[in-house]
Amino acid sequence: MLNMTANLTSRRNRNVLLISLACILTIMAQVSNATEYTATPIASQVSSGDTTHLQFVQTDSPRDTFQTFLRLTAELENALLVTAEDDSRDGIDNVVFLGSQFMQLFDLSSVPQVLQREIGIETLGFMLDIIGRLDLPAPESIPDADAFEDDESPATWRIPGSPVRIVEIEDGPRAGEFLFSQRTVSVAPDFYQRIRHLPLRSSIEITSWTETIPQWHGPMIPTGLVDALPDGLKLTWLDAPIWKIILVLALSTVAVILLAAWHRVISQPGSGIRLVARLRQLSTPIVMIIIVAILLRVFLTEIYITGIFARAIGFTGTLVIFLAAAWIFWHLVLLICEWIILSPKIPDESLDANVIRLVARVIGFIGVLVIGTYGASKLGFPVVGLMTGLGVGGLAVALAIKPTLENFIGGIMLYIDKPVRLGDFCSFGDKMGTVEHIGIRSTQIRALDRTMVSIPNSIFVDMEIINWAKCDRMLIRNMIGLRYETEPDQMRYVLTKLREMLHAHPKIDSGTVRVRFAGYGASSLDVDIRVYALTREWNEFYAIREDVFLRVNEIVEQSGTGFAFPSQTLYLRRDDGLDEELSDAAKQQLQSWRRSGEMPFPNLPASKIEQLADTLDYPPRGSPDADPSKSQHWEATEPLSAEDGEVENIEKNENVTRKK
């Protein structure tokens, strides 16, 4: 490490002096990360020590700003000497406070916030070297506040023989103050190289502030250890000593290895609960931020890196922190989503759960975009151009993934309309099956042949979907054809007996019975039967329909007529014709109804319907289910809709199948 002054010959005094100088840089890092530079917040950073003898920064005119810089330079050199002689907390606080005041003299508003610390430190070193080498003008020759009252042009003053300018800030939180201009900050390095051969005026005998500052380090690094390093490691590269670069890279490598090991441990398969998995994933970015924060503090306050290397480290550290923040926000939103889905009313694979996850991902994406935009602005990227590029790129991506977007919109329509839900039995197109999964992209249905049919939502939402789970009764519809030889009274007899049978059936909704002579077919007299069975279960429906059809067969046979069928008959012998005895009996019954005024046309009397209600034996006599000692039980092997418990069983079976 370079010797700071010939007067500080002892090792102890030199160490204290370097520690004090490092403290200046620490406070610079704190001040430069703020978007505004005011005297009060900076003064509040002085935690102890008597600083009442120090004056605050005055920037009301070029004269005040320039004289403030000269005053701070003299006080800084004196404070360093005093601190080297007396290792007291008060002296270190005075040095720190002076460093914070220096930073208020530079206009760093155009510098990206992530680089303000490094640029500010470099500018301070260059300005100390430049002003310490120039012939200073007389104070009375420097304009004061009154010199610009009548001048409408921007107020500015240039140090004679240099490009260093002090200008009035026209807008922003420091409008009206006179600061070293943004151009001065940018040209100071080049101008210093032109005058570096000139002698430096300083009470501490150093040859260059800009060459001395990179060699400083914090108190935790032993000075003796640094002095014992080979001279080659003390050479600078990227404006930092090589030994600092090696140390920073070594610590960063160790941190990356530890973070990777941590992520590998928490990523091991554990509980199958999504909420627990999200909690585990959330820990990695949190640990990442902690590690980066600790490393940046060590790099800036103990190792103390500067220059181009410091800019690269600061840029990388800030980038990692914003990436980790976006990561945390993403997983936090998904964590809240999974916590909501844990409600017993939301099945894990239902459409509601998938839509909640979709909304969470949209919110997460927007949050990540906002964090990324804010981080980009802090890193100095042109946010407006970046957003324009993202807009154009987003349009191109949208066109490329048009089918996916169509399926996504179809999923939203399924969620809004809710034509089916998990466990519903439905018909679609020429297929039927039970809904087992409704996703954002597709819907999966277990067909009758037990195959799994996957239909894109964009197609499924446009299909005619019949949801059998939402029917309260099941339709029995059939058209029977009687022979053309059937006489009108025989037809009336058949119609009457069919209506009586259906009204009497305990599993037929009496209010929906409709049995009508429908018309004349090509080879039959058509009778339309339309009734609703009181069931919502397929096996029972088929049994009821079977019983009704068998009873229809008996009624037609008892009426003396028969079922027609399209055929051509070649009679080789005399046809016996219809049963005349039964036909006469049917006719006599009709005549009896006419005489008594009980003709059941066009409808059965209400008293007759009430009398007939549930008078048929159903299930039929002789069936095991007809035994009064046994309760009727229908095995629900093909339900129209799964109950809540059955939905859970379907999900459990599906999860087991997927694991296998």
C-alpha positions in Angstrom: 0.0 0.0 0.0 1.2 3.5 -0.8 2.5 5.8 2.0 0.0 8.6 2.5 2.4 11.2 4.0 5.9 11.6 5.1 4.7 12.9 8.5 2.9 9.6 9.2 5.9 7.3 9.5 4.6 4.8 12.1 2.7 1.7 11.0 -0.1 2.4 13.4 -0.8 6.0 12.2 -0.8 4.9 8.6 -3.4 2.1 9.3 -5.6 4.6 11.1 -5.3 7.0 8.2 -6.3 4.4 5.6 -9.2 3.3 7.7 -10.4 6.9 7.9 -10.2 7.3 4.2 -12.2 4.1 3.7 -14.9 5.5 5.9 -15.2 8.4 3.4 -15.9 5.9 0.7 -18.5 4.1 2.8 -20.5 7.2 3.3 -20.2 8.0 -0.4 -21.8 4.6 -1.2 -24.7 5.5 1.1 -25.2 8.9 -0.3 -24.8 8.1 -4.0 -27.6 5.5 -3.8 -30.1 8.2 -2.9 -31.9 10.0 -5.6 -31.7 13.3 -3.9 -28.8 15.0 -2.1 -29.8 17.2 0.7 -27.9 18.4 3.8 -30.3 17.2 6.5 -30.4 13.4 5.6 -26.6 13.3 5.2 -26.0 15.1 8.5 -28.3 12.6 10.2 -25.9 9.8 9.2 -23.3 11.1 11.7 -24.1 8.7 14.6 -21.7 10.3 17.1 -19.0 12.9 17.5 -19.0 16.7 17.7 -19.3 18.1 14.3 -20.6 21.5 15.3 -17.4 23.2 14.1 -18.1 21.9 10.5 -20.1 24.1 8.2 -22.7 22.7 5.9 -22.4 22.9 2.1 -23.2 26.2 0.5 -24.2 26.1 -3.2 -26.0 29.4 -3.6 -23.5 30.7 -6.2 -20.4 29.5 -8.1 -18.3 31.3 -5.4 -20.0 29.5 -2.6 -19.7 26.1 -4.3 -16.0 26.6 -5.2 -15.0 27.9 -1.7 -17.0 25.1 -0.1 -14.9 22.6 -2.1 -11.6 24.3 -1.0 -12.8 24.4 2.6 -13.8 20.7 2.6 -10.4 19.8 1.0 -8.5 21.6 3.8 -10.8 20.1 6.5 -10.4 16.7 5.0 -6.6 16.8 5.0 -6.6 18.2 8.6 -9.1 15.5 9.8 -7.0 12.8 8.3 -3.9 14.0 10.1 -5.8 14.4 13.4 -7.3 10.9 13.0 -3.9 9.4 12.3 -2.5 10.9 15.5 -5.6 10.1 17.7 -7.6 6.9 16.9 -10.9 8.3 18.2 -14.4 7.8 17.0 -14.9 11.5 16.8 -12.2 11.9 14.3 -13.5 9.1 12.1 -17.0 10.6 12.2 -15.7 14.0 11.1 -13.9 12.4 8.1 -17.1 10.5 7.2 -19.2 13.7 7.5 -16.7 15.6 5.2 -17.0 12.8 2.6 -20.7 13.1 2.6 -20.5 16.9 2.0 -18.2 16.5 -0.9 -20.7 14.3 -2.7 -23.3 17.2 -2.5 -21.2 19.3 -4.9 -21.5 17.1 -8.0 -24.4 16.8 -10.4 -24.8 13.1 -10.8 -28.5 13.2 -11.8 -27.7 11.8 -15.3 -25.7 8.9 -13.9 -27.5 5.6 -13.5 -28.2 5.1 -9.8 -26.3 1.8 -9.7 -23.2 3.6 -10.9 -23.5 6.8 -8.8 -21.2 5.5 -6.0 -18.4 4.6 -8.4 -18.7 7.7 -10.6 -18.9 9.9 -7.5 -15.8 8.4 -5.9 -13.8 8.7 -9.2 -15.0 12.3 -9.7 -13.9 13.2 -6.2 -10.5 11.8 -6.8 -10.1 13.6 -10.1 -11.4 16.9 -8.8 -9.0 16.8 -5.8 -6.2 16.1 -8.2 -7.3 18.8 -10.7 -8.0 21.7 -8.3 -4.9 20.8 -6.3 -2.8 21.3 -9.5 -4.4 24.5 -11.0 -3.7 28.1 -10.2 -6.7 29.1 -8.2 -8.5 32.4 -9.0 -9.0 35.1 -6.5 -12.3 34.7 -4.6 -13.6 38.1 -5.6 -13.2 37.1 -9.3 -15.7 34.3 -8.9 -19.4 35.3 -9.5 -21.6 35.4 -6.5 -25.4 35.1 -6.4 -26.1 38.7 -7.5 -24.1 38.3 -10.8 -26.8 36.3 -12.5 -29.9 38.2 -11.4 -30.5 40.0 -14.7 -29.1 37.3 -17.0 -31.8 35.1 -18.5 -29.3 32.6 -19.9 -28.3 29.6 -17.8 -25.9 30.7 -15.1 -22.4 29.1 -15.4 -18.8 29.7 -14.4 -15.6 28.0 -15.6 -12.4 27.7 -13.7 -9.8 29.5 -15.7 -7.5 27.3 -17.7 -9.8 24.2 -17.3 -13.0 22.7 -18.6 -14.3 22.5 -15.0 -17.6 24.3 -14.8 -20.0 25.2 -12.0 -23.6 25.6 -13.4 -27.0 26.4 -12.0 -29.4 23.4 -11.8 -32.6 24.4 -13.6 -35.0 21.7 -12.5 -35.3 18.8 -10.1 -35.1 18.7 -6.3 -31.9 20.8 -6.4 -33.1 23.5 -8.7 -31.4 26.9 -8.1 -28.2 25.4 -6.6 -24.8 25.7 -8.3 -23.0 22.4 -8.7 -20.1 21.0 -10.7 -21.7 20.2 -14.0 -22.5 16.8 -15.6 -20.0 17.7 -18.3 -17.3 18.3 -15.7 -18.0 14.8 -14.3 -17.4 13.3 -17.8 -14.3 15.3 -18.8 -12.5 15.3 -15.5 -10.6 12.0 -16.2 -9.3 13.2 -19.6 -8.3 16.6 -18.2 -6.5 15.1 -15.3 -4.3 13.0 -17.7 -3.2 16.2 -19.3 -2.1 18.0 -16.1 -1.0 15.0 -14.0 2.6 16.0 -14.5 2.0 19.2 -12.4 2.7 19.1 -8.7 -0.1 18.4 -6.3 -0.7 20.9 -3.4 -1.6 18.9 -0.3 -0.7 19.0 3.4 -0.5 15.2 3.3 2.3 14.5 0.9 0.7 12.3 -1.7 1.4 12.4 -5.4 -2.1 11.6 -6.6 -5.5 11.0 -5.0 -6.7 8.9 -8.0 -3.8 6.5 -7.7 -3.9 6.3 -3.9 -7.7 5.7 -3.5 -7.8 2.2 -5.2 -5.2 0.9 -2.7 -7.4 1.7 0.4 -9.1 -1.1 2.2 -11.1 -1.6 5.4 -9.9 -2.3 8.9 -10.8 -6.1 8.7 -8.0 -6.7 6.2 -4.6 -6.6 8.0 -2.3 -4.0 6.5 0.7 -6.2 7.2 -0.8 -9.0 5.1 -1.4 -6.5 2.2 2.2 -5.2 2.5 3.5 -8.8 2.3 1.8 -9.4 -1.0 4.0 -9.6 -4.2 4.3 -6.3 -6.1 2.7 -7.9 -9.1 -0.6 -8.4 -7.2 -0.6 -4.7 -6.2 -0.7 -3.6 -9.8 -4.0 -2.3 -11.0 -6.3 -3.8 -13.7 -9.7 -2.4 -14.5 -8.8 0.4 -12.0 -8.5 -2.1 -9.1 -5.5 -3.9 -7.6 -5.1 -7.4 -8.9 -5.2 -8.9 -5.3 -8.7 -7.2 -4.8 -10.0 -8.7 -8.0 -8.8 -12.2 -7.1 -10.3 -11.9 -3.6 -13.6 -10.6 -4.9 -13.8 -13.4 -7.5 -12.9 -16.1 -4.9 -15.6 -14.9 -2.5 -18.1 -14.7 -5.3 -17.3 -18.2 -6.4 -17.7 -19.6 -2.9 -21.1 -17.7 -2.7 -22.3 -19.3 -6.0 -21.3 -22.8 -4.8 -23.1 -22.3 -1.5 -26.2 -21.0 -3.2 -26.2 -23.9 -5.7 -25.9 -26.4 -2.9 -28.7 -24.8 -1.0 -31.0 -24.8 -4.1 -30.1 -28.4 -4.8 -31.1 -29.4 -1.2 -34.4 -27.6 -1.2 -35.3 -28.9 -4.7 -35.2 -32.5 -3.5 -38.6 -34.3 -4.0 -40.6 -33.9 -0.8 -44.3 -33.5 0.0 -46.6 -33.7 -3.0 -48.5 -30.6 -1.7 -48.1 -27.7 -4.1 -48.1 -25.2 -1.3 -45.1 -26.8 0.4 -43.2 -26.9 -2.9 -43.8 -23.2 -3.4 -42.5 -22.5 0.0 -39.4 -24.4 -0.7 -38.8 -22.6 -4.0 -39.3 -19.3 -2.4 -36.3 -19.7 -0.1 -33.7 -19.7 -2.9 -34.2 -16.1 -4.0 -34.4 -14.9 -0.4 -31.0 -16.6 0.4 -29.7 -15.1 -2.9 -30.5 -11.6 -1.8 -29.0 -12.1 1.6 -25.7 -13.4 0.1 -25.5 -10.7 -2.4 -26.2 -8.0 0.2 -23.5 -9.3 2.5 -21.0 -9.6 -0.4 -21.6 -6.1 -1.7 -21.1 -4.7 1.8 -17.8 -6.6 2.2 -16.7 -5.5 -1.3 -17.6 -1.8 -0.8 -16.6 -1.3 2.9 -13.8 -3.8 3.5 -12.1 -4.8 0.3 -13.1 -1.5 -1.2 -13.2 -1.9 -4.9 -13.2 1.1 -7.3 -13.2 2.0 -11.0 -14.3 -0.2 -13.9 -14.2 -3.4 -11.8 -16.4 -1.8 -9.1 -18.9 -0.8 -11.8 -19.0 -4.3 -13.1 -19.5 -5.7 -9.6 -22.1 -3.1 -8.7 -24.0 -3.7 -12.0 -23.9 -7.5 -11.5 -24.9 -7.3 -7.9 -27.8 -5.0 -8.6 -29.0 -7.1 -11.5 -28.9 -10.2 -9.3 -30.9 -8.5 -6.6 -33.6 -7.4 -9.0 -33.8 -10.8 -10.6 -34.2 -12.3 -7.1 -36.9 -9.8 -6.2 -38.8 -10.7 -9.4 -38.3 -14.4 -8.5 -39.6 -13.8 -5.0 -42.7 -11.9 -6.3 -43.5 -14.7 -8.8 -43.3 -17.5 -6.3 -45.1 -15.4 -3.6 -48.1 -14.9 -6.0 -48.2 -18.6 -6.8 -47.9 -19.4 -3.1 -51.0 -17.3 -2.3 -52.7 -19.0 -5.3 -52.0 -22.5 -3.9 -53.2 -21.4 -0.5 -56.5 -20.4 -1.9 -56.9 -23.6 -3.9 -56.4 -25.6 -0.7 -60.0 -24.8 0.1 -62.0 -28.0 0.1 -64.5 -26.4 -2.3 -61.9 -26.2 -5.1 -60.7 -29.6 -6.5 -57.0 -29.5 -7.4 -57.5 -30.3 -11.1 -60.8 -28.5 -11.6 -61.3 -25.6 -14.0 -61.7 -23.2 -11.0 -58.2 -24.2 -9.7 -56.7 -23.9 -13.2 -58.2 -20.4 -13.7 -56.9 -19.3 -10.3 -53.5 -20.5 -11.3 -53.8 -18.7 -14.6 -54.8 -15.4 -12.9 -51.9 -15.8 -10.5 -49.4 -16.3 -13.3 -50.8 -13.2 -15.1 -50.4 -11.1 -11.9 -46.9 -12.6 -11.4 -45.9 -11.8 -15.0 -47.1 -8.2 -14.6 -45.2 -7.9 -11.3 -42.1 -9.3 -12.8 -42.4 -6.9 -15.7 -42.8 -3.9 -13.4 -39.8 -5.0 -11.3 -37.7 -5.6 -14.4 -38.6 -2.2 -15.8 -37.7 -0.5 -12.5 -34.5 -2.4 -12.3 -33.6 -1.6 -15.9 -34.1 2.1 -15.1 -31.8 1.8 -12.2 -29.2 0.1 -14.3 -29.3 2.9 -16.9 -31.2 1.1 -19.7 -33.5 3.2 -21.9 -36.8 2.0 -20.5 -39.0 3.6 -23.2 -37.1 1.9 -26.0 -37.1 -1.3 -24.0 -40.8 -1.2 -23.5 -41.3 -0.5 -27.2 -39.2 -3.5 -28.1 -41.2 -5.6 -25.7 -44.4 -4.5 -27.3 -43.2 -5.4 -30.8 -41.8 -8.6 -29.6 -45.0 -9.4 -27.7 -47.0 -8.9 -30.9 -44.8 -11.3 -32.8 -45.0 -13.8 -30.0 -48.8 -13.5 -29.9 -49.0 -14.2 -33.6 -46.7 -17.2 -33.2 -48.7 -18.7 -30.4 -52.2 -18.0 -31.8 -53.5 -21.6 -31.3 -52.4 -21.5 -27.7 -54.2 -18.2 -27.2 -57.3 -19.6 -28.8 -57.2 -22.6 -26.4 -56.6 -20.2 -23.5 -59.7 -18.1 -24.5 -61.7 -21.3 -24.9 -60.7 -22.2 -21.3 -61.9 -18.9 -20.1 -65.2 -19.3 -21.9 -65.6 -22.8 -20.3 -65.0 -21.2 -16.9 -67.5 -18.5 -17.5 -70.3 -20.6 -19.0 -69.6 -23.8 -17.0 -71.3 -26.2 -19.4 -69.5 -29.1 -17.6 -67.6 -29.6 -14.4 -65.2 -32.3 -13.1 -67.0 -35.6 -12.9 -69.9 -34.7 -15.2 -71.1 -37.3 -17.9 -71.6 -35.5 -21.2 -72.1 -36.0 -24.9 -70.1 -34.0 -27.4 -70.1 -34.7 -31.2 -70.4 -38.4 -31.6 -68.8 -39.3 -28.3 -69.9 -39.6 -24.7 -67.8 -39.7 -21.5 -67.0 -38.4 -18.0 -65.0 -35.2 -17.6 -61.8 -36.0 -15.7 -59.7 -32.9 -16.2 -60.4 -29.3 -17.4 -57.2 -27.4 -18.1 -56.2 -24.1 -19.6 -55.3 -25.7 -22.9 -57.5 -28.8 -23.2 -60.2 -30.8 -21.6 -59.8 -34.6 -21.0 -62.8 -36.9 -21.0 -63.0 -40.6 -20.2 -65.0 -42.1 -23.0 -67.4 -45.1 -22.7 -64.7 -47.4 -24.1 -62.4 -46.2 -21.2 -60.1 -44.3 -23.5 -59.0 -40.8 -22.7 -60.1 -38.2 -25.2 -58.2 -34.9 -25.1 -60.0 -32.0 -26.8 -58.5 -28.5 -27.3 -60.6 -25.9 -25.5 -61.0 -23.8 -28.6 -62.8 -26.8 -30.3 -64.6 -28.1 -27.2 -66.2 -24.7 -26.4 -67.7 -24.5 -29.9 -69.2 -28.0 -29.8 -72.8 -29.0 -28.9 -72.3 -30.3 -25.4 -75.0 -32.3 -23.7 -74.5 -32.4 -19.9 -76.4 -35.4 -18.6 -75.4 -34.5 -15.1 -77.8 -31.5 -15.1 -80.9 -33.5 -16.1 -83.4 -34.1 -13.2 -85.3 -36.9 -15.1 -84.4 -39.1 -18.0 -86.5 -39.3 -21.2 -88.0 -42.5 -22.5 -89.0 -41.9 -26.1 -90.2 -44.5 -28.6 -92.4 -44.8 -31.6 -94.3 -48.1 -32.0 -96.0 -49.2 -35.1 -99.3 -51.2 -35.1 -100.6 -53.2 -38.0 -103.0 -51.4 -40.4 -105.7 -54.0 -39.6 -106.0 -52.3 -36.2 -109.5 -50.8 -35.9 -110.0 -47.4 -34.3 -111.5 -48.8 -31.1 -108.6 -51.2 -30.8 -106.3 -48.2 -31.2 -108.2 -46.3 -28.5 -107.9 -49.3 -26.3 -104.2 -49.6 -26.7 -103.7 -45.8 -26.1 -105.8 -45.9 -23.0 -104.1 -48.9 -21.5 -100.7 -47.5 -22.3 -101.6 -44.2 -20.5 -103.0 -46.1 -17.5 -99.9 -48.2 -17.3 -97.6 -45.2 -17.4 -99.6 -43.2 -14.9 -99.6 -46.2 -12.6 -95.9 -46.8 -12.9 -94.1 -45.6 -9.7 -90.9 -44.7 -11.6 -92.6 -42.6 -14.3 -93.4 -38.9 -13.8 -97.1 -38.9 -14.2 -97.2 -35.3 -15.2 -95.1 -36.0 -18.3 -97.0 -38.9 -19.7 -97.7 -38.4 -23.4 -99.0 -41.3 -25.5 -100.6 -40.3 -28.8 -101.6 -41.7 -32.1 -98.9 -39.9 -34.2 -99.8 -40.7 -37.8 -99.8 -43.2 -40.6 -96.5 -44.7 -41.5 -95.4 -46.5 -44.6 -96.5 -49.8 -43.2 -97.8 -49.0 -39.7 -100.1 -46.9 -37.5 -97.6 -45.0 -35.4 -98.0 -44.4 -31.7 -95.6 -41.9 -30.0 -94.6 -42.7 -26.4 -92.8 -39.9 -24.5 -92.4 -40.0 -20.8 -89.8 -39.1 -18.1 -88.3 -41.7 -15.8 -87.7 -40.6 -12.2 -84.0 -41.4 -12.0 -80.6 -39.8 -12.7 -78.7 -43.1 -12.9 -78.0 -45.0 -16.1 -78.5 -48.6 -14.9 -81.8 -47.8 -13.3 -83.0 -45.9 -16.4 -82.3 -48.8 -18.6 -84.2 -51.1 -16.2 -87.2 -48.8 -16.1 -87.3 -48.4 -19.9 -87.1 -52.2 -20.3 -90.0 -52.7 -17.9 -92.1 -50.1 -19.8 -91.4 -51.7 -23.1 -92.3 -55.1 -21.9 -95.6 -53.8 -20.5 -96.2 -52.1 -23.9 -95.8 -55.5 -25.6 -98.3 -57.0 -23.2 -100.9 -54.3 -23.8 -100.6 -54.5 -27.6 -101.0 -58.3 -27.4 -104.0 -58.0 -25.1 -105.7 -55.6 -27.5 -105.9 -58.2 -30.2 -103.7 -56.2 -32.7 -100.0 -56.6 -33.3 -96.8 -54.7 -34.2 -96.3 -53.9 -37.8 -93.1 -54.4 -39.8 -92.3 -53.6 -43.4 -92.7 -56.8 -45.4 -94.4 -58.4 -48.4 -96.3 -61.5 -47.6 -97.2 -64.2 -50.1 -100.3 -66.0 -48.7 -100.2 -69.7 -49.7 -103.0 -70.5 -47.5 -106.0 -68.7 -45.9 -105.0 -66.2 -43.3 -106.7 -66.7 -39.9 -106.8 -62.9 -39.5 -107.2 -61.1 -36.2 -108.6 -62.6 -33.0 -112.3 -61.8 -33.3 -113.0 -62.6 -29.7 -110.5 -60.2 -28.3 -111.4 -57.6 -30.9 -115.1 -57.8 -29.9 -114.1 -57.5 -26.2 -112.1 -54.3 -26.9 -115.0 -52.9 -28.9 -117.5 -53.6 -26.1 -115.2 -51.9 -23.6 -115.2 -48.8 -25.8 -119.0 -48.9 -26.1 -119.3 -49.2 -22.4 -117.1 -46.1 -21.9 -119.2 -44.2 -24.4 -122.5 -45.1 -22.7 -121.2 -44.2 -19.2 -119.6 -41.0 -20.4 -116.1 -42.2 -19.3 -114.5 -42.1 -22.7 -110.8 -41.3 -21.8 -110.2 -39.0 -24.8 -108.4 -36.7 -25.3 -107.1 -37.3 -21.7 -107.8 -39.5 -18.7 -109.9 -37.9 -16.0 -108.0 -36.6 -13.1 -109.9 -38.9 -10.7 -108.9 -41.9 -12.8 -105.3 -40.7 -12.8 -105.3 -40.4 -9.0 -106.9 -43.8 -8.7 -104.3 -45.4 -10.9 -101.3 -43.8 -9.3 -98.6 -46.4 -8.3 -101.0 -49.3 -8.7 -98.8 -51.4 -11.0 -96.4 -53.8 -9.5 -93.0 -52.5 -10.1 -90.5 -54.0 -10.1 -92.6 -56.9 -11.7 -93.9 -59.7 -9.6 -91.4 -62.4 -9.4 -88.4 -60.1 -9.5 -86.1 -60.2 -6.4 -86.5 -56.5 -6.1 -90.3 -57.0 -5.7 -89.8 -58.7 -2.4 -91.1 -56.2 0.2 -88.5 -57.6 2.7 -85.8 -56.2 0.4 -85.2 -52.5 -0.2 -84.7 -51.4 -3.8 -81.1 -50.7 -4.6 -79.7 -49.5 -7.8 -76.0 -50.0 -8.3 -74.7 -46.6 -9.5 -72.1 -47.9 -11.9 -72.6 -45.1 -14.5 -73.7 -41.9 -12.6 -74.4 -38.8 -14.6 -72.4 -36.7 -12.2 -69.9 -37.6 -9.5 -70.6 -36.5 -6.0 -68.0 -34.5 -4.0 -66.5 -37.7 -2.5 -66.4 -39.4 -5.9 -64.6 -36.4 -7.3 -61.9 -36.8 -4.7 -61.6 -40.5 -5.5 -61.2 -39.7 -9.2 -58.5 -37.2 -8.4 -56.7 -39.6 -6.1 -56.8 -42.4 -8.7 -55.6 -40.0 -11.3 -52.7 -38.8 -9.1 -51.7 -42.4 -8.4 -51.8 -43.3 -12.1 -49.6 -40.3 -12.9 -47.0 -41.2 -10.3 -46.9 -44.8 -11.6 
